[in-house]
Amino acid sequence: MSDSTTATMNGAQIILKMLELHGVKHVFGLPGETTIGWYKEWQEHSDIEYVLTRDERTASYAAESYAKITGRPCVLEAPSPGVTHCTPGITEAYLSSVPVIYFSSDIPINQDKKHGLTGVDQTALYASICKESFVLTNAKEIPFLMRRAFRVATSGRPAPVHIRVPINVFLEEAEIADLYAESDYQRYPAHRPVADHGKIRQAIDALLKAKKPVIVCGQGGLISGASQILVELAELLQIPVGTTTPGKGTIPENHPLALRVIGGRGGMEYSNSYVHAADTVFFVGSNTDSAATDHWKLYGDPAVTTFLHLDIAEAHIGNNYPLKVGMVGDARATLEYMVEIIKAEHPDLTRDKVDLNPIKKSALDKVFKSNIPMPDGTISPVKLTQALDKILPPDAIVTSEPGVSAIYPSALLTIKEPGRRYITNYSMGALGYSVPAGLGASYASDGPVISFTGDGSFGFVIGDMETIRRSGKNVTIILTRNDTFGWIRGEAILLDDVDEPWSTDFGAVDYVKVAEAFGFSTARITSEDDIETVLSQAINHQGASFIEMMVPSQDKIVPFVPSWVRAAKAKNLPYFE
């Protein structure tokens, strides 16, 4: 409700008060001339913690990760000189349905037309990768527009909202009588619409008639917090559940009905074969993108498969597969109603028990015991993930990004507690994500954070080693190093038949010395026998840790990418599947 008290405040004070009213605890960003007026008020009047990064891109990825883990919209801010640097994180957030409230300060309105330094049409720049992008033209409108920003960001399909603040608005005073927040929009999803009841019954009928059904859950299940009810539905109908890589952890991966990850980025042969043979596929919170579907080949001939789809985003429903039933609604709320109907209308339902644990154990053991010879000077990423899986604390969060650093943990790491415990950026897939995501995760959770990165990605974010060290958080960076952009190298050699890729390799760097210079506790793994000890010491160290391990590039030992594995078999190259 609105507080009828009228107060005279400047724009900076109003913004801070509205953030406080929305329950904001942290803001990620970097200073500039256009934000000095805001910072002055911040220092004197607000307890919101400001996380100072060394790069706006880092701040944007950290904010995206923080929002994923907390279930709350995260606030990001950047000054006009660095306004373009936030596009990677905002793009990832937009494609991943993550609400970020992004403030970019600016020179006065229309001064860009006079070629004022740092002037650019910020609103147009961010309009295509934000749900809305608007300008604070005067202080009096700030409460209204900020309420709108949080409402838009957290409702329907969550996504970022961009707020452009000309420097003069921070200083402008106004009498404000509507200083209040709407509590519904402090978390997401703000509202939980249930899909059409008739369509829910149609979906239930299709699942009951199916001979070999499967549920495929994307990160929409995590966004909705649907883990518990998804397990209940799966157990009720004895339907296996596979997840996309970003959806990893939606249900415990050691559950008898958990298929684990499927698709083209970490899906193993057994799980991909299972969903390929399914007669009915129920998508929950998935946009059925290329990575999750092995470029839309995963489910075989769509003409002989029954597809059902539940998503909050109507544009995703039936986008890539012909549907028998499409349902627009919140995943958790809709599945809860689905379970309620099944229990009420099928009280004597019995289903043959399905236990996938023996199949999973056999597949994992095959990989863990494969002992494929590694190229000289390299250690198997399989052994690294196997050791981490053994010692990972239940409250830990793992971040990863495209390349060796994501593929092996995506396939082999077992998420035993449901929820956002494994964070990737497989919506956009840009390099330089995992370390800043680890920074954001460390402010969102009290447990240790493990960030898998490759040397191609690490070069993007070395400066923010200082941010992590300064934070005092328990963050362990694991650098899987091969001195090349290995994904591009693998793609070129395996799929494009290039003998020697052009412009993928780069010079060696002593990354351990770099980490030491930033004040990290460091180690280098040079033997499989050292892995568990080194990992344990790092995770138990209450501060910043850095581990380097040389690994083979993707063309030398082919990881869990179905199209690559097919090529490796044809070329007689070693591979994991």
Secondary structure, 3 states (H helix, E strand, C coil): CCCCCCEEEEHHHHHHHHHHHCCCCEEEECCCHHHHHHHHHHHHHCCCEEEECCCHHHHHHHHHHHHHHHCCCEEEEECHHHHHHHHHHHHHHHHCCCCEEEEEEECCCCHHHHCCCCCCCHHHHHHCCCCEEEECCCHHHHHHHHHHHHHHHHCCCCCCEEEEEEHHHHHCEEEECCCCCCHHHHCCCCCCCCCCHHHHHHHHHHHHHCCCEEEEECCHHHHHCCHHHHHHHHHHHCCCEEECCCCCCCCCCCCCCEEEECCCCCCCHHHHHHHHCCCEEEEECCCCCCCCCCCCCCCCCHHHCEEEEEECCCCCCCCCCCCCEEEECCHHHHHHHHHHHHHHHCCCCCCCCCCCHHHHHHHHHHHHCCCCCCCCCCCCHHHHHHHHHHHCCCCCEEECCCCHHHHHHHHHCCCCCCCCCEECCCCCCCCCCHHHHHHHHHHHCCCCEEEEEEHHHHHHHHHHHHHHHHHCCCEEEEEEECCECHHHHHHHHHCCCCCCCCCCECCCCCHHHHHHHCCCEEEEECCHHHHHHHHHHHHHCCCEEEEEEECCCCCCCECCCHHHHHHHHHHCCCECC
